[in-house]
Amino acid sequence: ISRIAPQLNIFAIGFPVTIGAGLVLLALGLPLLQAPFDLIVERMVSALRM
């Protein structure tokens, strides 16, 4: 068990770091998706008005 214990610490630290990095990348990527999303919504609204 003493050989496994250090690995458990790495996993306990690694998962929150991975989640944090994913959230940071998501926050950085969302502004890039705004223009395509606006275009899709505009096309949907124009299709519903026809």
Phi and psi in degrees as GROMACS dihedral restraints (atoms count N, CA, C in turn):
[ dihedral_restraints ]
;  ai    aj    ak    al  type     phi  dphi    fc
    3     4     5     6     1   -65.0    20    10
    4     5     6     7     1   -25.8    20    10
    6     7     8     9     1   -76.6    20    10
    7     8     9    10     1   -26.4    20    10
    9    10    11    12     1   -85.2    20    10
   10    11    12    13     1   -28.4    20    10
   12    13    14    15     1   -57.3    20    10
   13    14    15    16     1   -43.6    20    10
   15    16    17    18     1   -62.6    20    10
   16    17    18    19     1   -34.2    20    10
   18    19    20    21     1   -66.6    20    10
   19    20    21    22     1   -34.5    20    10
   21    22    23    24     1   -64.1    20    10
   22    23    24    25     1   -36.5    20    10
   24    25    26    27     1   -64.7    20    10
   25    26    27    28     1   -39.1    20    10
   27    28    29    30     1   -63.1    20    10
   28    29    30    31     1   -42.9    20    10
   30    31    32    33     1   -66.7    20    10
   31    32    33    34     1   -38.7    20    10
   33    34    35    36     1   -65.3    20    10
   34    35    36    37     1   -30.9    20    10
   36    37    38    39     1   -86.3    20    10
   37    38    39    40     1   -35.0    20    10
   39    40    41    42     1   -66.6    20    10
   40    41    42    43     1   -40.6    20    10
   42    43    44    45     1   -64.9    20    10
   43    44    45    46     1   -48.5    20    10
   45    46    47    48     1   -62.0    20    10
   46    47    48    49     1   -34.9    20    10
   48    49    50    51     1   -65.4    20    10
   49    50    51    52     1   -42.0    20    10
   51    52    53    54     1   -63.3    20    10
   52    53    54    55     1   -43.5    20    10
   54    55    56    57     1   -64.6    20    10
   55    56    57    58     1   -43.2    20    10
   57    58    59    60     1   -62.6    20    10
   58    59    60    61     1   -42.4    20    10
   60    61    62    63     1   -64.6    20    10
   61    62    63    64     1   -38.7    20    10
   63    64    65    66     1   -63.7    20    10
   64    65    66    67     1   -40.9    20    10
   66    67    68    69     1   -67.1    20    10
   67    68    69    70     1   -37.9    20    10
   69    70    71    72     1   -64.8    20    10
   70    71    72    73     1   -45.0    20    10
   72    73    74    75     1   -64.2    20    10
   73    74    75    76     1   -37.1    20    10
   75    76    77    78     1   -64.2    20    10
   76    77    78    79     1   -43.4    20    10
   78    79    80    81     1   -64.2    20    10
   79    80    81    82     1   -35.5    20    10
   81    82    83    84     1   -75.3    20    10
   82    83    84    85     1   -29.2    20    10
   84    85    86    87     1   -86.8    20    10
   85    86    87    88     1   -22.7    20    10
   87    88    89    90     1   -60.5    20    10
   88    89    90    91     1   -41.0    20    10
   90    91    92    93     1   -60.9    20    10
   91    92    93    94     1   -29.0    20    10
   93    94    95    96     1   -70.6    20    10
   94    95    96    97     1   -22.3    20    10
   96    97    98    99     1   -90.6    20    10
   97    98    99   100     1    -5.9    20    10
   99   100   101   102     1   -65.2    20    10
  100   101   102   103     1   -46.3    20    10
  102   103   104   105     1   -63.8    20    10
  103   104   105   106     1   -48.3    20    10
  105   106   107   108     1   -62.7    20    10
  106   107   108   109     1   -36.8    20    10
  108   109   110   111     1   -66.0    20    10
  109   110   111   112     1   -41.4    20    10
  111   112   113   114     1   -60.8    20    10
  112   113   114   115     1   -40.7    20    10
  114   115   116   117     1   -64.1    20    10
  115   116   117   118     1   -42.6    20    10
  117   118   119   120     1   -63.4    20    10
  118   119   120   121     1   -44.8    20    10
  120   121   122   123     1   -63.8    20    10
  121   122   123   124     1   -41.1    20    10
  123   124   125   126     1   -62.2    20    10
  124   125   126   127     1   -42.5    20    10
  126   127   128   129     1   -66.2    20    10
  127   128   129   130     1   -36.9    20    10
  129   130   131   132     1   -65.2    20    10
  130   131   132   133     1   -43.7    20    10
  132   133   134   135     1   -64.8    20    10
  133   134   135   136     1   -42.2    20    10
  135   136   137   138     1   -67.9    20    10
  136   137   138   139     1   -33.2    20    10
  138   139   140   141     1   -69.1    20    10
  139   140   141   142     1   -35.0    20    10
  141   142   143   144     1   -73.0    20    10
  142   143   144   145     1   -27.4    20    10
  144   145   146   147     1   -77.5    20    10
  145   146   147   148     1   -18.7    20    10
